[in-house]
Amino acid sequence: MARQLTDLTVIGTASRPETRSWVAGLGAHHVIDHAKPLADQVADLGVGTPGFVFSTTNTDKHVAEIAKLIAPQGASA
């Protein structure tokens, strides 16, 4: 929905090949591996610093990485 209803770049997460394909099929522009450090992977995409993060599962495991990768106060540099 985010891709269809907004002009945001959508980055999904998945770790197995079949779930990576599923996430891409749902419309994610990029798919990164949630089993690896998120901030480094997002930086490697070269899409800039995200202003929004929508985390729906295991947020407690990823909150430190989310804090590293998100733009301060959601403002891109």
Residue frames as a rotation matrix with the C-alpha (Angstrom) as fourth column:
MET 1
0.563 0.826 0.000 0.00
0.826 -0.563 0.000 0.00
0.000 0.000 -1.000 0.00
ALA 2
0.347 -0.483 -0.804 2.79
0.249 -0.779 0.576 2.43
-0.904 -0.400 -0.150 0.84
ARG 3
-0.721 -0.665 0.193 4.21
0.332 -0.087 0.939 2.12
-0.608 0.741 0.284 -2.65
GLN 4
-0.390 0.651 0.651 0.83
0.888 0.081 0.452 2.46
0.241 0.755 -0.610 -4.35
LEU 5
0.597 0.798 -0.087 -0.44
0.778 -0.549 0.306 5.34
0.196 -0.250 -0.948 -2.26
THR 6
0.745 -0.416 -0.521 2.73
-0.002 -0.783 0.622 7.41
-0.667 -0.463 -0.585 -1.72
ASP 7
0.801 -0.578 -0.156 5.93
-0.269 -0.115 -0.956 8.42
0.535 0.808 -0.247 -3.47
LEU 8
0.498 -0.613 0.614 8.02
-0.757 0.037 0.652 6.91
-0.422 -0.789 -0.445 -0.66
THR 9
-0.154 -0.602 -0.783 10.84
-0.676 0.643 -0.361 4.47
0.721 0.474 -0.506 -1.35
VAL 10
0.746 0.524 0.412 9.75
-0.662 0.516 0.543 1.25
0.072 -0.678 0.732 0.35
ILE 11
-0.404 -0.869 -0.286 12.41
-0.682 0.495 -0.539 -0.93
0.610 -0.024 -0.792 1.98
GLY 12
0.746 0.665 0.032 11.14
-0.553 0.592 0.587 -4.28
0.371 -0.456 0.809 3.24
THR 13
-0.300 -0.847 0.438 12.94
-0.951 0.299 -0.075 -6.88
-0.067 -0.439 -0.896 5.31
ALA 14
0.896 0.443 -0.028 13.19
-0.444 0.895 -0.032 -10.64
0.011 0.041 0.999 4.91
SER 15
0.068 -0.938 0.339 15.90
-0.796 0.153 0.585 -13.22
-0.601 -0.310 -0.737 5.47
ARG 16
-0.197 -0.102 0.975 14.94
0.249 0.957 0.150 -16.29
-0.948 0.273 -0.163 3.39
PRO 17
-0.971 -0.240 -0.004 14.96
0.050 -0.220 0.974 -16.31
-0.235 0.946 0.225 -0.41
GLU 18
-0.486 0.849 0.207 11.26
0.779 0.313 0.543 -17.16
0.397 0.425 -0.814 -0.62
THR 19
0.342 0.618 -0.708 10.26
0.847 -0.529 -0.053 -14.36
-0.408 -0.581 -0.704 1.76
ARG 20
-0.520 -0.564 -0.642 12.56
0.127 -0.794 0.595 -11.90
-0.845 0.228 0.484 -0.02
SER 21
-0.934 0.217 0.285 10.74
0.306 0.069 0.950 -12.72
0.186 0.974 -0.131 -3.25
TRP 22
-0.049 0.975 -0.215 7.37
0.980 0.088 0.178 -12.36
0.192 -0.202 -0.960 -1.52
VAL 23
0.123 0.033 -0.992 8.28
0.555 -0.831 0.042 -8.93
-0.823 -0.556 -0.120 -0.10
ALA 24
-0.834 -0.452 -0.316 9.56
-0.027 -0.539 0.842 -7.76
-0.551 0.711 0.438 -3.49
GLY 25
-0.740 0.611 0.281 6.38
0.575 0.356 0.737 -9.08
0.350 0.707 -0.615 -5.09
LEU 26
0.165 0.795 -0.584 4.33
0.955 -0.276 -0.105 -6.98
-0.245 -0.541 -0.805 -2.68
GLY 27
0.769 0.190 0.610 6.02
0.489 -0.790 -0.370 -3.91
0.412 0.583 -0.700 -4.13
ALA 28
0.669 -0.591 -0.451 9.07
0.225 -0.418 0.880 -3.12
-0.709 -0.690 -0.146 -1.99
HIS 29
0.845 -0.454 -0.283 11.68
-0.500 -0.480 -0.721 -1.16
0.191 0.750 -0.633 -3.93
HIS 30
-0.258 -0.954 -0.153 14.42
-0.632 0.287 -0.719 -2.85
0.730 -0.089 -0.677 -1.90
VAL 31
0.885 0.428 -0.185 14.58
-0.149 0.636 0.758 -5.85
0.441 -0.643 0.626 0.44
ILE 32
-0.166 -0.937 0.307 17.19
-0.748 -0.083 -0.659 -6.08
0.643 -0.338 -0.687 3.20
ASP 33
-0.070 0.017 -0.997 17.94
0.295 0.956 -0.004 -8.92
0.953 -0.294 -0.072 5.62
HIS 34
0.568 0.385 0.728 16.50
-0.509 -0.531 0.678 -8.35
0.647 -0.755 -0.106 9.10
ALA 35
0.911 -0.302 -0.280 18.98
0.411 0.724 0.555 -10.91
0.035 -0.621 0.783 10.49
LYS 36
-0.143 -0.976 0.165 21.87
0.951 -0.182 -0.249 -8.54
0.273 0.122 0.954 9.70
PRO 37
-0.485 -0.077 -0.871 22.56
0.532 -0.816 -0.225 -4.95
-0.694 -0.573 0.436 10.84
LEU 38
0.414 0.809 0.417 19.86
0.852 -0.183 -0.491 -2.82
-0.321 0.558 -0.765 9.23
ALA 39
0.678 -0.114 -0.726 21.62
-0.061 -0.993 0.099 0.56
-0.732 -0.023 -0.680 9.29
ASP 40
-0.414 -0.908 -0.073 24.58
-0.232 0.028 0.972 -0.65
-0.880 0.419 -0.222 7.21
GLN 41
-0.492 0.284 0.823 22.29
0.760 0.601 0.247 -2.28
-0.425 0.747 -0.512 4.64
VAL 42
0.654 0.753 -0.067 20.16
0.651 -0.606 -0.457 0.83
-0.385 0.256 -0.887 4.27
ALA 43
0.357 -0.612 -0.705 23.29
-0.330 -0.789 0.518 2.97
-0.874 0.047 -0.484 3.87
ASP 44
-0.622 -0.654 0.429 24.56
0.102 0.476 0.873 0.57
-0.776 0.587 -0.230 1.18
LEU 45
0.133 0.764 0.631 21.36
0.865 0.221 -0.450 1.10
-0.484 0.606 -0.632 -0.82
GLY 46
-0.834 -0.544 0.097 22.35
0.529 -0.737 0.420 4.69
-0.157 0.401 0.903 -1.50
VAL 47
-0.106 0.895 0.433 18.80
0.766 -0.204 0.610 5.97
0.635 0.396 -0.664 -1.11
GLY 48
-0.329 -0.064 0.942 19.56
-0.336 -0.924 -0.180 8.49
0.882 -0.376 0.283 1.61
THR 49
-0.998 -0.061 -0.007 18.45
-0.007 0.236 -0.972 8.58
0.061 -0.970 -0.236 5.20
PRO 50
-0.367 0.927 -0.081 14.89
0.634 0.313 0.707 7.38
0.681 0.208 -0.702 5.79
GLY 51
-0.711 0.221 0.668 12.52
-0.475 -0.851 -0.224 9.83
0.519 -0.476 0.710 7.43
PHE 52
0.289 0.867 0.407 10.02
-0.955 0.230 0.188 7.12
0.069 -0.443 0.894 8.39
VAL 53
-0.855 -0.384 -0.349 10.26
-0.360 0.923 -0.135 3.57
0.374 0.010 -0.927 9.73
PHE 54
0.258 0.945 0.200 7.18
-0.938 0.195 0.286 1.37
0.232 -0.262 0.937 10.10
SER 55
-0.781 -0.580 -0.231 8.13
-0.469 0.790 -0.395 -1.64
0.412 -0.200 -0.889 12.20
THR 56
0.179 0.984 0.008 5.41
-0.828 0.146 0.542 -4.22
0.532 -0.103 0.840 12.76
THR 57
0.927 0.114 -0.356 7.20
0.057 0.898 0.437 -7.22
0.370 -0.425 0.826 14.27
ASN 58
0.453 -0.778 -0.435 10.11
0.889 0.433 0.151 -7.78
0.071 -0.455 0.888 16.64
THR 59
0.674 -0.151 0.723 10.60
0.063 -0.964 -0.260 -4.05
0.736 0.221 -0.640 17.03
ASP 60
0.907 -0.331 0.260 12.33
-0.325 -0.158 0.932 -4.61
-0.267 -0.930 -0.251 20.37
LYS 61
0.454 -0.764 0.459 15.07
0.646 0.636 0.422 -6.52
-0.614 0.105 0.782 18.53
HIS 62
0.041 -0.388 0.921 15.53
0.971 -0.202 -0.128 -3.82
0.235 0.899 0.368 15.89
VAL 63
0.885 0.452 -0.110 14.97
0.465 -0.860 0.208 -0.54
-0.001 -0.235 -0.972 17.73
ALA 64
0.307 -0.843 -0.442 18.70
0.172 -0.407 0.897 0.19
-0.936 -0.351 0.020 18.18
GLU 65
-0.578 -0.495 0.649 19.33
0.692 0.124 0.711 -0.31
-0.433 0.860 0.271 14.44
ILE 66
0.304 0.768 0.564 16.27
0.912 -0.405 0.059 1.76
0.274 0.497 -0.824 13.58
ALA 67
0.817 -0.040 -0.575 17.63
0.290 -0.834 0.469 4.58
-0.499 -0.550 -0.670 15.74
LYS 68
-0.213 -0.975 -0.058 20.92
0.302 -0.122 0.946 4.42
-0.929 0.184 0.320 13.81
LEU 69
-0.637 -0.128 0.760 19.36
0.744 0.156 0.650 4.52
-0.202 0.979 -0.005 10.36
ILE 70
0.377 0.892 0.250 16.49
0.924 -0.382 -0.028 7.01
0.071 0.242 -0.968 10.68
ALA 71
-0.270 -0.413 0.870 16.98
0.413 -0.865 -0.283 10.70
0.870 0.283 0.404 10.00
PRO 72
-0.856 -0.060 -0.514 17.08
0.507 -0.299 -0.809 12.83
-0.105 -0.952 0.286 13.19
GLN 73
-0.454 0.787 -0.418 13.51
-0.116 -0.517 -0.848 13.96
-0.883 -0.337 0.326 13.87
GLY 74
0.232 0.580 0.781 12.59
0.630 0.523 -0.574 12.45
-0.741 0.625 -0.244 10.51
ALA 75
0.808 0.025 -0.589 14.30
-0.304 -0.838 -0.453 15.26
-0.505 0.545 -0.670 8.60
SER 76
0.645 -0.590 0.486 16.54
0.759 0.567 -0.319 14.26
-0.087 0.575 0.814 5.70
ALA 77
0.066 -0.745 -0.664 19.83
0.349 -0.606 0.715 16.06
-0.935 -0.279 0.220 5.33
